[in-house]
Amino acid sequence: MGTQYRSAVFFHNEEQKRLAGEYKTRLDASGAFPRRIVTEITPFSVFYKAEDYHQNYYKQNGGQPYCRVVIRPKMEKFTKVFKSKLKASN
């Protein structure tokens, strides 16, 4: 909850903006999620790499309560819904 945790798609050109908007609309219409998707679609301006301790956080901290209760169910649902589109992990 809260805008500081909202997902975002950062586009570099109008084609990326158009495609992101189309996918967001289609996903909303699919009913895959109980509420409207609030992912922002916004122009790319600058990228700041997170500190090292934030890199691969879920992979390194999967046993933490937040990861188990909040992230894991979302990852499981995502994997189930989009399994055919995911690359095989090594």
Distance bins in CASP14 RR format, pairs under 12 A and 6 or more apart:
PFRMAT RR
TARGET T0000
AUTHOR 0000-0000-0000
RMODE 2
METHOD distances of the structure
MODEL  1
1 35 0 0 0 0 0 1 0 0 0 0 0
1 38 0 0 0 0 0 1 0 0 0 0 0
1 70 0 0 0 0 0 1 0 0 0 0 0
2 38 0 0 0 0 1 0 0 0 0 0 0
3 38 0 0 0 0 1 0 0 0 0 0 0
3 39 0 0 0 0 0 1 0 0 0 0 0
3 40 0 0 0 0 1 0 0 0 0 0 0
4 40 0 0 0 0 0 1 0 0 0 0 0
5 38 0 0 0 0 0 1 0 0 0 0 0
5 39 0 0 0 0 0 1 0 0 0 0 0
5 40 0 0 0 0 0 1 0 0 0 0 0
5 66 0 0 0 0 0 1 0 0 0 0 0
5 70 0 0 0 0 0 1 0 0 0 0 0
5 71 0 0 0 0 0 1 0 0 0 0 0
6 37 0 0 0 0 0 1 0 0 0 0 0
6 38 1 0 1 0 0 0 0 0 0 0 0
6 39 1 0 0 1 0 0 0 0 0 0 0
6 40 1 0 0 1 0 0 0 0 0 0 0
6 41 0 0 0 0 0 1 0 0 0 0 0
6 42 0 0 0 0 0 1 0 0 0 0 0
7 20 0 0 0 0 0 1 0 0 0 0 0
7 24 0 0 0 0 0 1 0 0 0 0 0
7 27 0 0 0 0 0 1 0 0 0 0 0
7 33 0 0 0 0 0 1 0 0 0 0 0
7 37 0 0 0 0 1 0 0 0 0 0 0
7 38 1 0 0 1 0 0 0 0 0 0 0
7 39 1 0 1 0 0 0 0 0 0 0 0
7 40 1 0 0 1 0 0 0 0 0 0 0
7 41 0 0 0 0 0 1 0 0 0 0 0
7 42 0 0 0 0 0 1 0 0 0 0 0
7 74 0 0 0 0 0 1 0 0 0 0 0
7 78 0 0 0 0 0 1 0 0 0 0 0
8 20 0 0 0 0 1 0 0 0 0 0 0
8 24 0 0 0 0 0 1 0 0 0 0 0
8 37 0 0 0 0 0 1 0 0 0 0 0
8 38 0 0 0 0 1 0 0 0 0 0 0
8 39 1 0 0 1 0 0 0 0 0 0 0
8 40 1 0 1 0 0 0 0 0 0 0 0
8 41 1 0 0 1 0 0 0 0 0 0 0
8 42 1 0 0 1 0 0 0 0 0 0 0
8 43 0 0 0 0 0 1 0 0 0 0 0
8 44 0 0 0 0 1 0 0 0 0 0 0
8 45 0 0 0 0 0 1 0 0 0 0 0
8 47 0 0 0 0 0 1 0 0 0 0 0
9 16 1 0 0 1 0 0 0 0 0 0 0
9 17 0 0 0 0 1 0 0 0 0 0 0
9 18 0 0 0 0 0 1 0 0 0 0 0
9 19 0 0 0 0 1 0 0 0 0 0 0
9 20 1 0 1 0 0 0 0 0 0 0 0
9 21 0 0 0 0 1 0 0 0 0 0 0
9 22 0 0 0 0 0 1 0 0 0 0 0
9 23 0 0 0 0 1 0 0 0 0 0 0
9 24 1 0 0 1 0 0 0 0 0 0 0
9 27 0 0 0 0 0 1 0 0 0 0 0
9 37 0 0 0 0 0 1 0 0 0 0 0
9 38 0 0 0 0 0 1 0 0 0 0 0
9 39 1 0 0 1 0 0 0 0 0 0 0
9 40 1 0 0 1 0 0 0 0 0 0 0
9 41 1 0 1 0 0 0 0 0 0 0 0
9 42 1 0 0 1 0 0 0 0 0 0 0
9 43 0 0 0 0 0 1 0 0 0 0 0
9 44 0 0 0 0 1 0 0 0 0 0 0
10 16 0 0 0 0 1 0 0 0 0 0 0
10 17 0 0 0 0 1 0 0 0 0 0 0
10 20 0 0 0 0 1 0 0 0 0 0 0
10 39 0 0 0 0 0 1 0 0 0 0 0
10 40 0 0 0 0 1 0 0 0 0 0 0
10 41 0 0 0 0 1 0 0 0 0 0 0
10 42 1 0 0 1 0 0 0 0 0 0 0
10 43 1 0 0 1 0 0 0 0 0 0 0
10 44 1 0 1 0 0 0 0 0 0 0 0
10 45 1 0 0 1 0 0 0 0 0 0 0
10 46 0 0 0 0 1 0 0 0 0 0 0
10 47 0 0 0 0 1 0 0 0 0 0 0
10 48 0 0 0 0 0 1 0 0 0 0 0
11 17 1 0 1 0 0 0 0 0 0 0 0
11 18 0 0 0 0 1 0 0 0 0 0 0
11 19 0 0 0 0 1 0 0 0 0 0 0
11 20 1 0 1 0 0 0 0 0 0 0 0
11 21 0 0 0 0 1 0 0 0 0 0 0
11 23 0 0 0 0 0 1 0 0 0 0 0
11 24 0 0 0 0 0 1 0 0 0 0 0
11 39 0 0 0 0 0 1 0 0 0 0 0
11 40 0 0 0 0 0 1 0 0 0 0 0
11 41 1 0 0 1 0 0 0 0 0 0 0
11 42 1 0 0 1 0 0 0 0 0 0 0
11 43 1 0 0 1 0 0 0 0 0 0 0
11 44 1 0 0 1 0 0 0 0 0 0 0
11 45 0 0 0 0 0 1 0 0 0 0 0
12 19 0 0 0 0 0 1 0 0 0 0 0
12 20 0 0 0 0 0 1 0 0 0 0 0
12 42 0 0 0 0 0 1 0 0 0 0 0
12 43 0 0 0 0 1 0 0 0 0 0 0
12 44 1 0 1 0 0 0 0 0 0 0 0
12 45 0 0 0 0 0 1 0 0 0 0 0
12 47 0 0 0 0 0 1 0 0 0 0 0
13 19 0 0 0 0 0 1 0 0 0 0 0
13 20 0 0 0 0 0 1 0 0 0 0 0
13 43 0 0 0 0 1 0 0 0 0 0 0
13 44 0 0 0 0 1 0 0 0 0 0 0
14 20 0 0 0 0 0 1 0 0 0 0 0
14 21 0 0 0 0 0 1 0 0 0 0 0
14 41 0 0 0 0 0 1 0 0 0 0 0
14 43 0 0 0 0 0 1 0 0 0 0 0
15 21 0 0 0 0 0 1 0 0 0 0 0
15 22 0 0 0 0 0 1 0 0 0 0 0
16 22 0 0 0 0 0 1 0 0 0 0 0
16 23 0 0 0 0 0 1 0 0 0 0 0
16 41 0 0 0 0 1 0 0 0 0 0 0
16 42 0 0 0 0 0 1 0 0 0 0 0
16 43 0 0 0 0 1 0 0 0 0 0 0
16 44 0 0 0 0 1 0 0 0 0 0 0
17 23 0 0 0 0 0 1 0 0 0 0 0
17 24 0 0 0 0 0 1 0 0 0 0 0
17 40 0 0 0 0 0 1 0 0 0 0 0
17 41 1 0 0 1 0 0 0 0 0 0 0
17 42 0 0 0 0 1 0 0 0 0 0 0
17 43 1 0 0 1 0 0 0 0 0 0 0
17 44 0 0 0 0 0 1 0 0 0 0 0
18 24 0 0 0 0 0 1 0 0 0 0 0
18 25 0 0 0 0 0 1 0 0 0 0 0
18 41 0 0 0 0 1 0 0 0 0 0 0
19 25 0 0 0 0 0 1 0 0 0 0 0
19 26 0 0 0 0 0 1 0 0 0 0 0
19 41 0 0 0 0 1 0 0 0 0 0 0
20 26 0 0 0 0 0 1 0 0 0 0 0
20 27 0 0 0 0 0 1 0 0 0 0 0
20 37 0 0 0 0 0 1 0 0 0 0 0
20 39 0 0 0 0 1 0 0 0 0 0 0
20 40 0 0 0 0 1 0 0 0 0 0 0
20 41 1 0 1 0 0 0 0 0 0 0 0
20 42 0 0 0 0 1 0 0 0 0 0 0
20 43 0 0 0 0 0 1 0 0 0 0 0
20 44 0 0 0 0 0 1 0 0 0 0 0
21 27 0 0 0 0 1 0 0 0 0 0 0
21 28 0 0 0 0 1 0 0 0 0 0 0
21 29 0 0 0 0 0 1 0 0 0 0 0
21 37 0 0 0 0 1 0 0 0 0 0 0
21 39 0 0 0 0 1 0 0 0 0 0 0
21 40 0 0 0 0 0 1 0 0 0 0 0
21 41 1 0 1 0 0 0 0 0 0 0 0
21 42 0 0 0 0 0 1 0 0 0 0 0
22 28 0 0 0 0 0 1 0 0 0 0 0
22 29 0 0 0 0 0 1 0 0 0 0 0
22 41 0 0 0 0 0 1 0 0 0 0 0
23 29 0 0 0 0 0 1 0 0 0 0 0
23 30 0 0 0 0 0 1 0 0 0 0 0
23 32 0 0 0 0 0 1 0 0 0 0 0
23 37 0 0 0 0 1 0 0 0 0 0 0
23 39 0 0 0 0 1 0 0 0 0 0 0
23 41 0 0 0 0 1 0 0 0 0 0 0
23 82 0 0 0 0 0 1 0 0 0 0 0
23 85 0 0 0 0 0 1 0 0 0 0 0
24 30 0 0 0 0 0 1 0 0 0 0 0
24 32 0 0 0 0 0 1 0 0 0 0 0
24 33 0 0 0 0 0 1 0 0 0 0 0
24 36 0 0 0 0 1 0 0 0 0 0 0
24 37 1 0 1 0 0 0 0 0 0 0 0
24 38 0 0 0 0 1 0 0 0 0 0 0
24 39 1 0 0 1 0 0 0 0 0 0 0
24 40 0 0 0 0 1 0 0 0 0 0 0
24 41 1 0 0 1 0 0 0 0 0 0 0
25 31 0 0 0 0 0 1 0 0 0 0 0
25 36 0 0 0 0 0 1 0 0 0 0 0
25 37 0 0 0 0 1 0 0 0 0 0 0
25 39 0 0 0 0 0 1 0 0 0 0 0
25 41 0 0 0 0 0 1 0 0 0 0 0
26 32 0 0 0 0 1 0 0 0 0 0 0
26 37 0 0 0 0 0 1 0 0 0 0 0
27 33 1 0 0 1 0 0 0 0 0 0 0
27 36 0 0 0 0 0 1 0 0 0 0 0
27 37 1 0 0 1 0 0 0 0 0 0 0
27 38 0 0 0 0 0 1 0 0 0 0 0
27 39 0 0 0 0 1 0 0 0 0 0 0
27 78 0 0 0 0 0 1 0 0 0 0 0
27 81 0 0 0 0 1 0 0 0 0 0 0
27 82 0 0 0 0 0 1 0 0 0 0 0
28 34 0 0 0 0 0 1 0 0 0 0 0
28 35 0 0 0 0 1 0 0 0 0 0 0
28 36 1 0 0 1 0 0 0 0 0 0 0
28 37 1 0 1 0 0 0 0 0 0 0 0
28 38 0 0 0 0 0 1 0 0 0 0 0
28 39 0 0 0 0 1 0 0 0 0 0 0
29 36 0 0 0 0 0 1 0 0 0 0 0
29 37 0 0 0 0 0 1 0 0 0 0 0
30 37 0 0 0 0 0 1 0 0 0 0 0
30 81 0 0 0 0 1 0 0 0 0 0 0
30 82 0 0 0 0 0 1 0 0 0 0 0
31 37 0 0 0 0 1 0 0 0 0 0 0
31 81 0 0 0 0 0 1 0 0 0 0 0
32 74 0 0 0 0 0 1 0 0 0 0 0
32 77 0 0 0 0 1 0 0 0 0 0 0
32 78 0 0 0 0 1 0 0 0 0 0 0
32 80 0 0 0 0 0 1 0 0 0 0 0
32 81 1 0 0 1 0 0 0 0 0 0 0
32 82 0 0 0 0 1 0 0 0 0 0 0
33 39 0 0 0 0 0 1 0 0 0 0 0
33 74 0 0 0 0 0 1 0 0 0 0 0
33 77 0 0 0 0 1 0 0 0 0 0 0
33 78 0 0 0 0 0 1 0 0 0 0 0
33 81 0 0 0 0 1 0 0 0 0 0 0
34 77 0 0 0 0 0 1 0 0 0 0 0
48 54 0 0 0 0 0 1 0 0 0 0 0
49 55 0 0 0 0 1 0 0 0 0 0 0
50 56 0 0 0 0 0 1 0 0 0 0 0
50 57 0 0 0 0 1 0 0 0 0 0 0
51 57 0 0 0 0 0 1 0 0 0 0 0
52 60 0 0 0 0 0 1 0 0 0 0 0
53 60 0 0 0 0 1 0 0 0 0 0 0
53 61 0 0 0 0 1 0 0 0 0 0 0
54 60 0 0 0 0 1 0 0 0 0 0 0
54 61 0 0 0 0 0 1 0 0 0 0 0
55 61 0 0 0 0 0 1 0 0 0 0 0
56 62 0 0 0 0 0 1 0 0 0 0 0
56 67 0 0 0 0 0 1 0 0 0 0 0
57 63 0 0 0 0 0 1 0 0 0 0 0
57 64 0 0 0 0 1 0 0 0 0 0 0
57 66 0 0 0 0 1 0 0 0 0 0 0
57 67 1 0 0 1 0 0 0 0 0 0 0
57 71 0 0 0 0 1 0 0 0 0 0 0
58 64 0 0 0 0 1 0 0 0 0 0 0
58 66 0 0 0 0 1 0 0 0 0 0 0
58 67 1 0 1 0 0 0 0 0 0 0 0
58 68 0 0 0 0 0 1 0 0 0 0 0
58 70 0 0 0 0 0 1 0 0 0 0 0
58 71 1 0 1 0 0 0 0 0 0 0 0
58 72 0 0 0 0 1 0 0 0 0 0 0
58 74 0 0 0 0 1 0 0 0 0 0 0
58 75 1 0 0 1 0 0 0 0 0 0 0
58 78 0 0 0 0 0 1 0 0 0 0 0
59 67 0 0 0 0 1 0 0 0 0 0 0
59 71 0 0 0 0 0 1 0 0 0 0 0
59 72 0 0 0 0 0 1 0 0 0 0 0
59 75 0 0 0 0 0 1 0 0 0 0 0
59 89 0 0 0 0 0 1 0 0 0 0 0
60 67 0 0 0 0 1 0 0 0 0 0 0
61 67 1 0 1 0 0 0 0 0 0 0 0
61 68 0 0 0 0 1 0 0 0 0 0 0
61 70 0 0 0 0 0 1 0 0 0 0 0
61 71 0 0 0 0 1 0 0 0 0 0 0
61 72 0 0 0 0 0 1 0 0 0 0 0
62 68 1 0 0 1 0 0 0 0 0 0 0
62 69 0 0 0 0 0 1 0 0 0 0 0
62 70 0 0 0 0 0 1 0 0 0 0 0
62 71 1 0 0 1 0 0 0 0 0 0 0
62 72 1 0 0 1 0 0 0 0 0 0 0
62 75 0 0 0 0 1 0 0 0 0 0 0
63 69 0 0 0 0 0 1 0 0 0 0 0
63 70 0 0 0 0 0 1 0 0 0 0 0
63 71 0 0 0 0 1 0 0 0 0 0 0
63 72 0 0 0 0 1 0 0 0 0 0 0
64 70 0 0 0 0 1 0 0 0 0 0 0
64 71 0 0 0 0 1 0 0 0 0 0 0
64 72 0 0 0 0 0 1 0 0 0 0 0
65 71 0 0 0 0 0 1 0 0 0 0 0
65 72 0 0 0 0 0 1 0 0 0 0 0
66 72 0 0 0 0 1 0 0 0 0 0 0
66 73 0 0 0 0 0 1 0 0 0 0 0
66 74 0 0 0 0 0 1 0 0 0 0 0
67 73 0 0 0 0 0 1 0 0 0 0 0
67 74 0 0 0 0 0 1 0 0 0 0 0
67 75 0 0 0 0 1 0 0 0 0 0 0
68 74 0 0 0 0 0 1 0 0 0 0 0
68 75 0 0 0 0 0 1 0 0 0 0 0
68 76 0 0 0 0 0 1 0 0 0 0 0
70 76 0 0 0 0 0 1 0 0 0 0 0
71 77 0 0 0 0 0 1 0 0 0 0 0
71 78 0 0 0 0 0 1 0 0 0 0 0
72 78 0 0 0 0 0 1 0 0 0 0 0
72 79 0 0 0 0 0 1 0 0 0 0 0
73 79 0 0 0 0 0 1 0 0 0 0 0
73 80 0 0 0 0 0 1 0 0 0 0 0
74 80 0 0 0 0 0 1 0 0 0 0 0
74 81 0 0 0 0 0 1 0 0 0 0 0
74 82 0 0 0 0 0 1 0 0 0 0 0
75 81 0 0 0 0 0 1 0 0 0 0 0
75 82 0 0 0 0 0 1 0 0 0 0 0
75 86 0 0 0 0 0 1 0 0 0 0 0
76 82 0 0 0 0 0 1 0 0 0 0 0
76 83 0 0 0 0 0 1 0 0 0 0 0
77 83 0 0 0 0 0 1 0 0 0 0 0
78 85 0 0 0 0 0 1 0 0 0 0 0
78 86 0 0 0 0 1 0 0 0 0 0 0
79 85 0 0 0 0 0 1 0 0 0 0 0
79 86 1 0 0 1 0 0 0 0 0 0 0
79 87 0 0 0 0 0 1 0 0 0 0 0
79 89 0 0 0 0 0 1 0 0 0 0 0
80 86 0 0 0 0 0 1 0 0 0 0 0
83 89 0 0 0 0 0 1 0 0 0 0 0
END
